[in-house]
Protein backbone atom coordinates (compact mmCIF):
# COMPACT_ATOMS: atom_id res chain seq x y z
CA UNK A 1 0.00 0.00 0.00
CA UNK A 2 1.53 3.36 -1.08
CA UNK A 3 1.50 6.46 1.09
CA UNK A 4 -1.19 8.21 -0.99
CA UNK A 5 -3.63 5.30 -0.63
CA UNK A 6 -2.92 5.13 3.12
CA UNK A 7 -3.76 8.82 3.55
CA UNK A 8 -7.03 8.36 1.67
CA UNK A 9 -8.04 5.42 3.89
CA UNK A 10 -7.21 7.38 7.03
CA UNK A 11 -9.26 10.33 5.83
CA UNK A 12 -12.24 8.06 5.16
CA UNK A 13 -12.50 7.21 8.87
CA UNK A 14 -10.04 4.42 9.63
CA UNK A 15 -9.99 3.29 13.25
CA UNK A 16 -7.68 5.68 15.19
CA UNK A 17 -6.86 2.91 17.66
CA UNK A 18 -4.90 0.97 15.04
CA UNK A 19 -3.02 3.09 12.50
CA UNK A 20 -0.45 1.98 9.94
CA UNK A 21 2.22 4.67 9.93
CA UNK A 22 4.04 5.95 6.87
CA UNK A 23 7.24 4.08 7.60
CA UNK A 24 5.50 0.69 7.61
CA UNK A 25 5.26 0.15 11.36
CA UNK A 26 2.04 -0.75 13.14
CA UNK A 27 1.12 1.56 16.01
CA UNK A 28 -1.46 0.17 18.44
CA UNK A 29 -3.49 1.94 21.05
CA UNK A 30 -4.90 -0.38 23.69
CA UNK A 31 -8.22 0.32 25.33
CA UNK A 32 -8.39 -0.15 29.10
CA UNK A 33 -11.64 -0.91 30.93
CA UNK A 34 -12.31 -0.09 34.55
CA UNK A 35 -15.02 -0.80 37.09
CA UNK A 36 -15.06 -0.07 40.80
CA UNK A 37 -15.88 -3.70 41.57
CA UNK A 38 -13.25 -5.42 39.42
CA UNK A 39 -10.60 -2.76 38.87
CA UNK A 40 -8.90 -2.17 35.53
CA UNK A 41 -8.22 -4.62 32.72
CA UNK A 42 -6.70 -4.44 29.26
CA UNK A 43 -7.85 -7.46 27.20
CA UNK A 44 -5.38 -6.86 24.38
CA UNK A 45 -2.48 -7.39 26.79
CA UNK A 46 -3.16 -11.11 26.62
CA UNK A 47 -2.28 -11.03 22.94
CA UNK A 48 0.47 -8.44 22.53
CA UNK A 49 2.11 -7.52 25.81
CA UNK A 50 2.42 -10.45 28.22
CA UNK A 51 5.75 -10.83 29.96
CA UNK A 52 6.45 -14.35 28.69
CA UNK A 53 6.10 -13.21 25.09
CA UNK A 54 8.39 -10.22 25.36
CA UNK A 55 11.29 -11.94 27.14
CA UNK A 56 12.74 -15.12 25.69
CA UNK A 57 12.93 -18.38 27.58
CA UNK A 58 16.74 -18.35 27.43
CA UNK A 59 16.79 -14.90 29.01
CA UNK A 60 14.41 -16.00 31.76
CA UNK A 61 16.60 -19.00 32.50
CA UNK A 62 19.72 -16.84 32.67
CA UNK A 63 17.94 -14.39 34.98
CA UNK A 64 16.98 -17.24 37.30
CA UNK A 65 20.53 -18.59 37.43
CA UNK A 66 22.14 -15.20 37.98
CA UNK A 67 19.65 -14.25 40.68
CA UNK A 68 20.75 -17.13 42.89
CA UNK A 69 24.15 -15.50 43.43
CA UNK A 70 22.88 -11.91 43.70
CA UNK A 71 21.93 -9.77 46.67
CA UNK A 72 19.31 -7.74 44.80
CA UNK A 73 17.37 -7.61 41.54
CA UNK A 74 19.42 -4.59 40.56
CA UNK A 75 22.59 -6.64 40.93
CA UNK A 76 21.02 -9.46 38.90
CA UNK A 77 20.20 -6.98 36.12
CA UNK A 78 23.79 -5.75 36.18
CA UNK A 79 25.11 -9.32 35.98
CA UNK A 80 22.80 -10.01 33.04
CA UNK A 81 24.10 -6.99 31.16
CA UNK A 82 27.70 -8.02 31.75
CA UNK A 83 27.13 -11.70 30.96
CA UNK A 84 24.83 -11.45 27.94
CA UNK A 85 24.71 -7.76 26.94
CA UNK A 86 20.98 -7.70 27.75
CA UNK A 87 19.41 -4.79 29.60
CA UNK A 88 16.47 -5.21 31.96
CA UNK A 89 15.44 -2.75 34.63
CA UNK A 90 15.27 -3.82 38.25
CA UNK A 91 11.46 -3.98 38.29
CA UNK A 92 11.25 -6.08 35.12
CA UNK A 93 13.90 -8.41 36.52
CA UNK A 94 11.83 -8.84 39.66
CA UNK A 95 8.71 -9.63 37.63
CA UNK A 96 10.55 -12.18 35.47
CA UNK A 97 12.02 -14.08 38.43
CA UNK A 98 8.89 -14.04 40.57
CA UNK A 99 6.75 -15.15 37.62
CA UNK A 100 8.96 -18.20 37.06
CA UNK A 101 8.93 -18.98 40.78
CA UNK A 102 5.14 -18.96 40.79
CA UNK A 103 5.15 -21.16 37.70
CA UNK A 104 7.39 -23.64 39.53
CA UNK A 105 4.94 -23.75 42.43
CA UNK A 106 2.00 -24.28 40.07
CA UNK A 107 3.71 -27.10 38.18
CA UNK A 108 4.79 -28.78 41.41
CA UNK A 109 1.22 -28.55 42.71
CA UNK A 110 -0.24 -30.04 39.53
CA UNK A 111 2.32 -32.83 39.44
CA UNK A 112 3.81 -31.86 36.08
CA UNK A 113 7.15 -31.01 37.70
CA UNK A 114 8.02 -34.46 38.99
CA UNK A 115 10.93 -35.51 41.23
CA UNK A 116 14.05 -36.66 39.43
CA UNK A 117 14.55 -39.77 41.59
CA UNK A 118 12.68 -42.59 43.31
CA UNK A 119 13.10 -44.03 46.80
CA UNK A 120 14.08 -47.41 45.37
CA UNK A 121 17.23 -45.81 43.91
CA UNK A 122 18.63 -44.87 47.33
CA UNK A 123 20.51 -48.11 47.91
CA UNK A 124 23.20 -48.53 50.52
CA UNK A 125 26.11 -50.98 50.56
CA UNK A 126 23.94 -53.65 52.17
CA UNK A 127 21.46 -53.43 49.28
CA UNK A 128 18.69 -51.82 51.34
CA UNK A 129 17.16 -48.53 50.31
CA UNK A 130 17.21 -45.74 52.90
CA UNK A 131 15.43 -42.37 52.67
CA UNK A 132 15.38 -39.64 55.33
CA UNK A 133 12.54 -37.21 55.99
CA UNK A 134 13.02 -33.89 57.74
CA UNK A 135 11.19 -30.60 58.11
CA UNK A 136 11.75 -27.27 59.81
CA UNK A 137 10.65 -23.64 59.89
CA UNK A 138 12.56 -20.42 59.35
CA UNK A 139 11.75 -16.71 59.24
CA UNK A 140 11.82 -14.26 56.33
CA UNK A 141 11.61 -10.43 56.46
CA UNK A 142 8.23 -9.28 55.13
CA UNK A 143 6.45 -6.00 54.40
CA UNK A 144 3.99 -5.13 57.11
CA UNK A 145 0.65 -3.58 56.30
CA UNK A 146 1.69 -0.36 58.06
CA UNK A 147 4.80 -0.13 55.85
CA UNK A 148 2.69 -0.65 52.73
CA UNK A 149 0.30 2.12 53.66
CA UNK A 150 3.21 4.47 54.39
CA UNK A 151 4.86 3.71 51.05
CA UNK A 152 1.62 4.20 49.16
CA UNK A 153 1.04 7.61 50.75
CA UNK A 154 4.48 8.73 49.60
CA UNK A 155 3.81 7.50 46.06
CA UNK A 156 0.45 9.27 45.93
CA UNK A 157 2.00 12.52 47.17
CA UNK A 158 4.79 12.27 44.60
CA UNK A 159 2.34 11.59 41.75
CA UNK A 160 0.13 14.51 42.80
CA UNK A 161 2.98 16.91 42.06
CA UNK A 162 3.36 15.66 38.49
CA UNK A 163 1.55 17.47 35.66
CA UNK A 164 -1.26 15.78 33.72
CA UNK A 165 -3.44 12.81 34.49
CA UNK A 166 -1.58 9.87 36.03
CA UNK A 167 -2.50 6.19 35.39
CA UNK A 168 -4.47 4.63 38.18
CA UNK A 169 -2.36 2.77 40.76
CA UNK A 170 -2.86 -0.95 40.88
CA UNK A 171 -4.60 -2.35 43.91
CA UNK A 172 -2.10 -2.86 46.71
CA UNK A 173 -1.57 -6.24 48.32
CA UNK A 174 -2.25 -6.53 52.00
CA UNK A 175 0.88 -6.58 54.12
CA UNK A 176 1.72 -8.84 57.03
CA UNK A 177 0.99 -8.22 60.69
CA UNK A 178 4.60 -8.80 61.80
CA UNK A 179 8.06 -7.84 60.59
CA UNK A 180 9.12 -11.48 60.21
CA UNK A 181 6.95 -14.42 59.17
CA UNK A 182 7.68 -18.12 59.35
CA UNK A 183 7.98 -20.31 56.28
CA UNK A 184 8.35 -24.08 56.34
CA UNK A 185 10.45 -26.50 54.33
CA UNK A 186 10.14 -30.24 53.81
CA UNK A 187 13.04 -32.38 52.62
CA UNK A 188 13.50 -36.00 51.57
CA UNK A 189 17.08 -37.17 50.96
CA UNK A 190 19.31 -40.23 50.79
CA UNK A 191 22.23 -41.14 53.06
CA UNK A 192 24.90 -39.72 50.73
CA UNK A 193 22.88 -36.61 49.79
CA UNK A 194 23.05 -37.57 46.13
CA UNK A 195 19.28 -37.27 45.92
CA UNK A 196 17.22 -34.46 47.46
CA UNK A 197 13.65 -33.30 47.15
CA UNK A 198 13.05 -29.91 48.75
CA UNK A 199 9.71 -28.10 48.99
CA UNK A 200 8.80 -24.81 50.65
CA UNK A 201 5.54 -23.21 51.73
CA UNK A 202 4.36 -19.96 53.27
CA UNK A 203 1.44 -21.85 54.82
CA UNK A 204 1.05 -23.28 58.30
CA UNK A 205 1.98 -26.70 59.65
CA UNK A 206 -0.93 -28.31 57.79
CA UNK A 207 0.46 -26.98 54.52
CA UNK A 208 3.84 -28.51 55.37
CA UNK A 209 2.06 -31.78 56.16
CA UNK A 210 0.44 -31.74 52.73
CA UNK A 211 3.87 -31.31 51.16
CA UNK A 212 5.10 -34.32 53.14
CA UNK A 213 2.26 -36.47 51.82
CA UNK A 214 2.57 -35.18 48.27
CA UNK A 215 6.33 -35.66 47.96
CA UNK A 216 6.28 -38.99 49.81
CA UNK A 217 3.75 -40.37 47.33
CA UNK A 218 5.62 -39.08 44.28
CA UNK A 219 8.97 -40.40 45.53
CA UNK A 220 7.61 -43.81 46.45
CA UNK A 221 8.69 -43.22 50.04
CA UNK A 222 6.69 -46.17 51.33
CA UNK A 223 8.65 -48.50 49.02
CA UNK A 224 11.97 -47.74 50.71
CA UNK A 225 13.28 -50.49 52.98
CA UNK A 226 14.17 -47.97 55.69
CA UNK A 227 12.32 -44.68 56.22
CA UNK A 228 13.98 -42.54 58.90
CA UNK A 229 12.88 -39.19 60.24
CA UNK A 230 15.43 -36.72 61.60
CA UNK A 231 13.72 -33.72 63.19
CA UNK A 232 14.54 -30.99 65.67
CA UNK A 233 11.83 -32.05 68.09
CA UNK A 234 9.18 -29.52 67.08
CA UNK A 235 5.79 -30.98 68.11
CA UNK A 236 4.11 -29.83 64.89
CA UNK A 237 6.48 -31.94 62.77
CA UNK A 238 5.86 -35.21 64.58
CA UNK A 239 2.12 -34.43 64.69
CA UNK A 240 2.00 -33.94 60.92
CA UNK A 241 3.92 -37.16 60.30
CA UNK A 242 1.40 -39.03 62.41
CA UNK A 243 -1.67 -37.30 61.00
CA UNK A 244 -0.53 -37.97 57.43
CA UNK A 245 0.04 -41.62 58.37
CA UNK A 246 3.51 -41.70 56.87
CA UNK A 247 5.00 -45.14 57.36
CA UNK A 248 8.21 -44.48 59.27
CA UNK A 249 10.77 -47.07 60.30
CA UNK A 250 12.06 -44.73 63.03
CA UNK A 251 12.00 -41.06 64.01
CA UNK A 252 14.97 -39.53 65.79
CA UNK A 253 15.58 -36.31 67.67
CA UNK A 254 18.38 -34.27 66.17
CA UNK A 255 21.45 -34.82 68.37
CA UNK A 256 22.58 -31.19 68.00
CA UNK A 257 19.26 -29.80 69.26
CA UNK A 258 19.39 -32.05 72.31
CA UNK A 259 22.93 -30.82 72.89
CA UNK A 260 21.73 -27.22 72.77
CA UNK A 261 19.21 -27.91 75.51
CA UNK A 262 21.81 -29.68 77.63
CA UNK A 263 24.14 -26.70 77.12
CA UNK A 264 21.44 -24.29 78.30
CA UNK A 265 21.01 -26.27 81.52
CA UNK A 266 24.76 -26.42 81.99
CA UNK A 267 25.06 -22.62 81.81
CA UNK A 268 22.23 -22.08 84.29
CA UNK A 269 23.38 -24.65 86.84
CA UNK A 270 27.18 -24.45 86.59
CA UNK A 271 27.93 -21.14 84.89
CA UNK A 272 29.22 -20.24 81.44
CA UNK A 273 32.91 -21.13 81.86
CA UNK A 274 32.71 -23.79 84.57
CA UNK A 275 35.02 -26.75 83.92
CA UNK A 276 32.74 -28.89 86.04
CA UNK A 277 29.79 -27.89 83.88
CA UNK A 278 31.65 -28.70 80.67
CA UNK A 279 32.57 -32.13 82.01
CA UNK A 280 28.98 -32.75 83.09
CA UNK A 281 27.61 -31.82 79.65
CA UNK A 282 30.12 -34.07 77.89
CA UNK A 283 29.20 -37.00 80.14
CA UNK A 284 25.49 -36.38 79.51
CA UNK A 285 25.86 -36.38 75.73
CA UNK A 286 28.13 -39.42 75.76
CA UNK A 287 25.68 -41.34 77.94
CA UNK A 288 22.62 -40.53 75.84
CA UNK A 289 24.46 -41.25 72.59
CA UNK A 290 25.64 -44.72 73.62
CA UNK A 291 23.10 -45.75 76.28
CA UNK A 292 19.91 -43.91 75.32
CA UNK A 293 17.14 -42.09 77.15
CA UNK A 294 17.23 -44.04 80.42
CA UNK A 295 20.86 -43.09 81.07
CA UNK A 296 20.05 -39.44 80.34
CA UNK A 297 17.13 -39.37 82.75
CA UNK A 298 19.11 -41.08 85.52
CA UNK A 299 21.84 -38.43 85.34
CA UNK A 300 19.29 -35.62 85.24
CA UNK A 301 17.50 -36.93 88.34
CA UNK A 302 20.83 -37.12 90.17
CA UNK A 303 21.50 -33.49 89.28
CA UNK A 304 18.01 -32.47 90.34
CA UNK A 305 18.58 -33.78 93.87
CA UNK A 306 21.68 -31.56 94.11
CA UNK A 307 20.03 -28.30 93.06
CA UNK A 308 17.49 -25.83 94.44
CA UNK A 309 15.53 -22.80 93.27
CA UNK A 310 16.07 -21.55 89.73
CA UNK A 311 18.69 -24.21 89.04
CA UNK A 312 16.28 -27.03 89.92
CA UNK A 313 13.61 -25.37 87.77
CA UNK A 314 15.99 -25.43 84.79
CA UNK A 315 16.82 -29.11 85.39
CA UNK A 316 13.08 -29.84 85.52
CA UNK A 317 12.70 -28.08 82.16
CA UNK A 318 15.31 -30.35 80.58
CA UNK A 319 13.75 -33.45 82.15
CA UNK A 320 10.37 -32.48 80.71
CA UNK A 321 11.89 -31.71 77.29
CA UNK A 322 13.60 -35.09 77.13
CA UNK A 323 10.58 -36.96 78.53
CA UNK A 324 8.27 -35.53 75.86
CA UNK A 325 10.70 -36.80 73.20
CA UNK A 326 11.82 -40.05 74.78
CA UNK A 327 10.48 -42.10 71.85
CA UNK A 328 12.85 -40.18 69.57
CA UNK A 329 15.93 -40.41 71.81
CA UNK A 330 17.20 -43.70 70.41
CA UNK A 331 20.74 -42.94 69.31
CA UNK A 332 22.25 -46.39 70.08
CA UNK A 333 19.71 -47.95 67.68
CA UNK A 334 20.43 -45.35 65.00
CA UNK A 335 24.19 -45.84 65.29
CA UNK A 336 23.84 -49.62 65.17
CA UNK A 337 21.86 -49.33 61.93
CA UNK A 338 24.24 -46.80 60.42
CA UNK A 339 21.59 -44.05 60.35
CA UNK A 340 22.36 -40.38 60.77
CA UNK A 341 21.54 -38.90 64.19
CA UNK A 342 21.54 -35.25 63.09
CA UNK A 343 19.32 -33.15 60.84
CA UNK A 344 22.24 -31.17 59.44
CA UNK A 345 21.03 -31.37 55.80
CA UNK A 346 17.70 -29.81 56.77
CA UNK A 347 19.37 -27.12 58.86
CA UNK A 348 21.57 -26.29 55.88
CA UNK A 349 18.54 -25.94 53.60
CA UNK A 350 16.93 -23.56 56.09
CA UNK A 351 19.92 -21.31 55.53
CA UNK A 352 20.14 -21.71 51.76
CA UNK A 353 16.45 -21.31 50.85
CA UNK A 354 15.93 -17.82 52.37
CA UNK A 355 19.50 -16.67 51.71
CA UNK A 356 18.47 -14.54 48.73
CA UNK A 357 15.68 -12.92 50.74
CA UNK A 358 17.66 -11.71 53.72
CA UNK A 359 19.77 -8.62 54.00
CA UNK A 360 19.68 -5.00 55.04
CA UNK A 361 16.55 -3.19 53.92
CA UNK A 362 14.89 -6.19 52.27
CA UNK A 363 11.13 -6.62 52.60
CA UNK A 364 8.96 -9.16 50.81
CA UNK A 365 5.35 -9.93 50.11
CA UNK A 366 4.60 -13.45 51.28
CA UNK A 367 3.77 -14.83 47.82
CA UNK A 368 6.82 -13.26 46.19
CA UNK A 369 9.13 -14.60 48.91
CA UNK A 370 7.67 -18.07 48.42
CA UNK A 371 8.16 -17.88 44.65
CA UNK A 372 11.83 -16.86 44.91
CA UNK A 373 12.50 -19.69 47.38
CA UNK A 374 10.62 -22.12 45.11
CA UNK A 375 13.24 -21.47 42.42
CA UNK A 376 16.03 -22.25 44.88
CA UNK A 377 14.22 -25.40 46.06
CA UNK A 378 13.89 -26.46 42.42
CA UNK A 379 17.65 -26.15 41.95
CA UNK A 380 18.37 -27.97 45.21
CA UNK A 381 16.09 -30.80 44.05
CA UNK A 382 17.79 -31.09 40.66
CA UNK A 383 14.58 -30.20 38.80
CA UNK A 384 15.80 -27.12 36.93
CA UNK A 385 16.33 -28.91 33.61
CA UNK A 386 12.86 -30.45 33.82
CA UNK A 387 11.25 -27.10 34.56
CA UNK A 388 12.84 -25.29 31.62
CA UNK A 389 11.93 -28.19 29.36
CA UNK A 390 8.31 -27.84 30.46
CA UNK A 391 8.49 -24.07 29.96
CA UNK A 392 9.81 -24.58 26.44
CA UNK A 393 6.96 -26.90 25.52
CA UNK A 394 4.24 -24.77 27.09
CA UNK A 395 2.30 -22.38 24.84
CA UNK A 396 3.15 -18.67 25.11
C-alpha positions in Angstrom: 0.0 0.0 0.0 1.5 3.4 -1.1 1.5 6.5 1.1 -1.2 8.2 -1.0 -3.6 5.3 -0.6 -2.9 5.1 3.1 -3.8 8.8 3.5 -7.0 8.4 1.7 -8.0 5.4 3.9 -7.2 7.4 7.0 -9.3 10.3 5.8 -12.2 8.1 5.2 -12.5 7.2 8.9 -10.0 4.4 9.6 -10.0 3.3 13.3 -7.7 5.7 15.2 -6.9 2.9 17.7 -4.9 1.0 15.0 -3.0 3.1 12.5 -0.5 2.0 9.9 2.2 4.7 9.9 4.0 5.9 6.9 7.2 4.1 7.6 5.5 0.7 7.6 5.3 0.1 11.4 2.0 -0.7 13.1 1.1 1.6 16.0 -1.5 0.2 18.4 -3.5 1.9 21.1 -4.9 -0.4 23.7 -8.2 0.3 25.3 -8.4 -0.2 29.1 -11.6 -0.9 30.9 -12.3 -0.1 34.5 -15.0 -0.8 37.1 -15.1 -0.1 40.8 -15.9 -3.7 41.6 -13.2 -5.4 39.4 -10.6 -2.8 38.9 -8.9 -2.2 35.5 -8.2 -4.6 32.7 -6.7 -4.4 29.3 -7.8 -7.5 27.2 -5.4 -6.9 24.4 -2.5 -7.4 26.8 -3.2 -11.1 26.6 -2.3 -11.0 22.9 0.5 -8.4 22.5 2.1 -7.5 25.8 2.4 -10.4 28.2 5.7 -10.8 30.0 6.4 -14.4 28.7 6.1 -13.2 25.1 8.4 -10.2 25.4 11.3 -11.9 27.1 12.7 -15.1 25.7 12.9 -18.4 27.6 16.7 -18.3 27.4 16.8 -14.9 29.0 14.4 -16.0 31.8 16.6 -19.0 32.5 19.7 -16.8 32.7 17.9 -14.4 35.0 17.0 -17.2 37.3 20.5 -18.6 37.4 22.1 -15.2 38.0 19.7 -14.3 40.7 20.8 -17.1 42.9 24.2 -15.5 43.4 22.9 -11.9 43.7 21.9 -9.8 46.7 19.3 -7.7 44.8 17.4 -7.6 41.5 19.4 -4.6 40.6 22.6 -6.6 40.9 21.0 -9.5 38.9 20.2 -7.0 36.1 23.8 -5.7 36.2 25.1 -9.3 36.0 22.8 -10.0 33.0 24.1 -7.0 31.2 27.7 -8.0 31.8 27.1 -11.7 31.0 24.8 -11.4 27.9 24.7 -7.8 26.9 21.0 -7.7 27.8 19.4 -4.8 29.6 16.5 -5.2 32.0 15.4 -2.7 34.6 15.3 -3.8 38.3 11.5 -4.0 38.3 11.2 -6.1 35.1 13.9 -8.4 36.5 11.8 -8.8 39.7 8.7 -9.6 37.6 10.5 -12.2 35.5 12.0 -14.1 38.4 8.9 -14.0 40.6 6.8 -15.1 37.6 9.0 -18.2 37.1 8.9 -19.0 40.8 5.1 -19.0 40.8 5.1 -21.2 37.7 7.4 -23.6 39.5 4.9 -23.7 42.4 2.0 -24.3 40.1 3.7 -27.1 38.2 4.8 -28.8 41.4 1.2 -28.5 42.7 -0.2 -30.0 39.5 2.3 -32.8 39.4 3.8 -31.9 36.1 7.1 -31.0 37.7 8.0 -34.5 39.0 10.9 -35.5 41.2 14.0 -36.7 39.4 14.5 -39.8 41.6 12.7 -42.6 43.3 13.1 -44.0 46.8 14.1 -47.4 45.4 17.2 -45.8 43.9 18.6 -44.9 47.3 20.5 -48.1 47.9 23.2 -48.5 50.5 26.1 -51.0 50.6 23.9 -53.7 52.2 21.5 -53.4 49.3 18.7 -51.8 51.3 17.2 -48.5 50.3 17.2 -45.7 52.9 15.4 -42.4 52.7 15.4 -39.6 55.3 12.5 -37.2 56.0 13.0 -33.9 57.7 11.2 -30.6 58.1 11.8 -27.3 59.8 10.7 -23.6 59.9 12.6 -20.4 59.3 11.7 -16.7 59.2 11.8 -14.3 56.3 11.6 -10.4 56.5 8.2 -9.3 55.1 6.5 -6.0 54.4 4.0 -5.1 57.1 0.6 -3.6 56.3 1.7 -0.4 58.1 4.8 -0.1 55.8 2.7 -0.7 52.7 0.3 2.1 53.7 3.2 4.5 54.4 4.9 3.7 51.1 1.6 4.2 49.2 1.0 7.6 50.8 4.5 8.7 49.6 3.8 7.5 46.1 0.4 9.3 45.9 2.0 12.5 47.2 4.8 12.3 44.6 2.3 11.6 41.8 0.1 14.5 42.8 3.0 16.9 42.1 3.4 15.7 38.5 1.5 17.5 35.7 -1.3 15.8 33.7 -3.4 12.8 34.5 -1.6 9.9 36.0 -2.5 6.2 35.4 -4.5 4.6 38.2 -2.4 2.8 40.8 -2.9 -0.9 40.9 -4.6 -2.3 43.9 -2.1 -2.9 46.7 -1.6 -6.2 48.3 -2.2 -6.5 52.0 0.9 -6.6 54.1 1.7 -8.8 57.0 1.0 -8.2 60.7 4.6 -8.8 61.8 8.1 -7.8 60.6 9.1 -11.5 60.2 7.0 -14.4 59.2 7.7 -18.1 59.3 8.0 -20.3 56.3 8.3 -24.1 56.3 10.4 -26.5 54.3 10.1 -30.2 53.8 13.0 -32.4 52.6 13.5 -36.0 51.6 17.1 -37.2 51.0 19.3 -40.2 50.8 22.2 -41.1 53.1 24.9 -39.7 50.7 22.9 -36.6 49.8 23.1 -37.6 46.1 19.3 -37.3 45.9 17.2 -34.5 47.5 13.7 -33.3 47.2 13.1 -29.9 48.8 9.7 -28.1 49.0 8.8 -24.8 50.6 5.5 -23.2 51.7 4.4 -20.0 53.3 1.4 -21.9 54.8 1.1 -23.3 58.3 2.0 -26.7 59.7 -0.9 -28.3 57.8 0.5 -27.0 54.5 3.8 -28.5 55.4 2.1 -31.8 56.2 0.4 -31.7 52.7 3.9 -31.3 51.2 5.1 -34.3 53.1 2.3 -36.5 51.8 2.6 -35.2 48.3 6.3 -35.7 48.0 6.3 -39.0 49.8 3.8 -40.4 47.3 5.6 -39.1 44.3 9.0 -40.4 45.5 7.6 -43.8 46.5 8.7 -43.2 50.0 6.7 -46.2 51.3 8.6 -48.5 49.0 12.0 -47.7 50.7 13.3 -50.5 53.0 14.2 -48.0 55.7 12.3 -44.7 56.2 14.0 -42.5 58.9 12.9 -39.2 60.2 15.4 -36.7 61.6 13.7 -33.7 63.2 14.5 -31.0 65.7 11.8 -32.1 68.1 9.2 -29.5 67.1 5.8 -31.0 68.1 4.1 -29.8 64.9 6.5 -31.9 62.8 5.9 -35.2 64.6 2.1 -34.4 64.7 2.0 -33.9 60.9 3.9 -37.2 60.3 1.4 -39.0 62.4 -1.7 -37.3 61.0 -0.5 -38.0 57.4 0.0 -41.6 58.4 3.5 -41.7 56.9 5.0 -45.1 57.4 8.2 -44.5 59.3 10.8 -47.1 60.3 12.1 -44.7 63.0 12.0 -41.1 64.0 15.0 -39.5 65.8 15.6 -36.3 67.7 18.4 -34.3 66.2 21.5 -34.8 68.4 22.6 -31.2 68.0 19.3 -29.8 69.3 19.4 -32.1 72.3 22.9 -30.8 72.9 21.7 -27.2 72.8 19.2 -27.9 75.5 21.8 -29.7 77.6 24.1 -26.7 77.1 21.4 -24.3 78.3 21.0 -26.3 81.5 24.8 -26.4 82.0 25.1 -22.6 81.8 22.2 -22.1 84.3 23.4 -24.7 86.8 27.2 -24.5 86.6 27.9 -21.1 84.9 29.2 -20.2 81.4 32.9 -21.1 81.9 32.7 -23.8 84.6 35.0 -26.8 83.9 32.7 -28.9 86.0 29.8 -27.9 83.9 31.6 -28.7 80.7 32.6 -32.1 82.0 29.0 -32.8 83.1 27.6 -31.8 79.7 30.1 -34.1 77.9 29.2 -37.0 80.1 25.5 -36.4 79.5 25.9 -36.4 75.7 28.1 -39.4 75.8 25.7 -41.3 77.9 22.6 -40.5 75.8 24.5 -41.3 72.6 25.6 -44.7 73.6 23.1 -45.8 76.3 19.9 -43.9 75.3 17.1 -42.1 77.1 17.2 -44.0 80.4 20.9 -43.1 81.1 20.1 -39.4 80.3 17.1 -39.4 82.7 19.1 -41.1 85.5 21.8 -38.4 85.3 19.3 -35.6 85.2 17.5 -36.9 88.3 20.8 -37.1 90.2 21.5 -33.5 89.3 18.0 -32.5 90.3 18.6 -33.8 93.9 21.7 -31.6 94.1 20.0 -28.3 93.1 17.5 -25.8 94.4 15.5 -22.8 93.3 16.1 -21.5 89.7 18.7 -24.2 89.0 16.3 -27.0 89.9 13.6 -25.4 87.8 16.0 -25.4 84.8 16.8 -29.1 85.4 13.1 -29.8 85.5 12.7 -28.1 82.2 15.3 -30.3 80.6 13.7 -33.5 82.2 10.4 -32.5 80.7 11.9 -31.7 77.3 13.6 -35.1 77.1 10.6 -37.0 78.5 8.3 -35.5 75.9 10.7 -36.8 73.2 11.8 -40.0 74.8 10.5 -42.1 71.9 12.8 -40.2 69.6 15.9 -40.4 71.8 17.2 -43.7 70.4 20.7 -42.9 69.3 22.2 -46.4 70.1 19.7 -48.0 67.7 20.4 -45.3 65.0 24.2 -45.8 65.3 23.8 -49.6 65.2 21.9 -49.3 61.9 24.2 -46.8 60.4 21.6 -44.0 60.4 22.4 -40.4 60.8 21.5 -38.9 64.2 21.5 -35.3 63.1 19.3 -33.1 60.8 22.2 -31.2 59.4 21.0 -31.4 55.8 17.7 -29.8 56.8 19.4 -27.1 58.9 21.6 -26.3 55.9 18.5 -25.9 53.6 16.9 -23.6 56.1 19.9 -21.3 55.5 20.1 -21.7 51.8 16.5 -21.3 50.8 15.9 -17.8 52.4 19.5 -16.7 51.7 18.5 -14.5 48.7 15.7 -12.9 50.7 17.7 -11.7 53.7 19.8 -8.6 54.0 19.7 -5.0 55.0 16.5 -3.2 53.9 14.9 -6.2 52.3 11.1 -6.6 52.6 9.0 -9.2 50.8 5.4 -9.9 50.1 4.6 -13.5 51.3 3.8 -14.8 47.8 6.8 -13.3 46.2 9.1 -14.6 48.9 7.7 -18.1 48.4 8.2 -17.9 44.6 11.8 -16.9 44.9 12.5 -19.7 47.4 10.6 -22.1 45.1 13.2 -21.5 42.4 16.0 -22.3 44.9 14.2 -25.4 46.1 13.9 -26.5 42.4 17.6 -26.1 42.0 18.4 -28.0 45.2 16.1 -30.8 44.0 17.8 -31.1 40.7 14.6 -30.2 38.8 15.8 -27.1 36.9 16.3 -28.9 33.6 12.9 -30.4 33.8 11.2 -27.1 34.6 12.8 -25.3 31.6 11.9 -28.2 29.4 8.3 -27.8 30.5 8.5 -24.1 30.0 9.8 -24.6 26.4 7.0 -26.9 25.5 4.2 -24.8 27.1 2.3 -22.4 24.8 3.2 -18.7 25.1 
